[in-house]
């Protein structure tokens, strides 16, 4: 059973299910189509360039 739980957790992470759950908790939103669309848009957004000093 432990192997099955580990495999399930790995697949959920690979397919962004756990990342989406963390996003919903962090943003305080209910999981639905609209919040998933926001999640995908945020995940695909390019990161801000890091500011270099000197």
N, C-alpha and C positions, 0 to 999 in steps of 0.2 A: 504494500500500500504506500510506503514511503516513496518508492520510485515513481509511482503514478502521481502522487502529489507534487513531486519535484518536476516531473515532466509537464504537468498541467501548469504549474507556475512559470516554467520556462516559456511555454507556448503563449501564455497570457502576456508575458513581457515582450516577446517577439512581435506579437500582433497589436501592441500598444494598448491593450485593455487595462493593464495596471497603471500605465502612464495616464490614461484618460481618467481613471478613478482618482488618482492623485491630483490631477488638474481640477476635477470637480470639487474635491475637498478643499483645495487651496483657494479656488475662486468662490466657493460657497454657492455653487449652482447644482441643480438637479441634472442627472444624466438624461439627455434627450437629443434630438437631431440638431437643434440650434447650438447647444453647448458643444456637441461633437464637431460641428462646423467651425466654431471658434477655436477649438482645440487644434484642429488640423491647420487652420490658418496661422495660429501662433507657432505651431511646430515647424511649419514650412517657411516662416519668416526668417530672413537672414539676420544673423546676430549683428549687433552694433559693433562697429570696429573698436578695438581696444585702443585707448589713447596711450601713445608712447611718450615717454619723457626723455628728453636729451637725446 
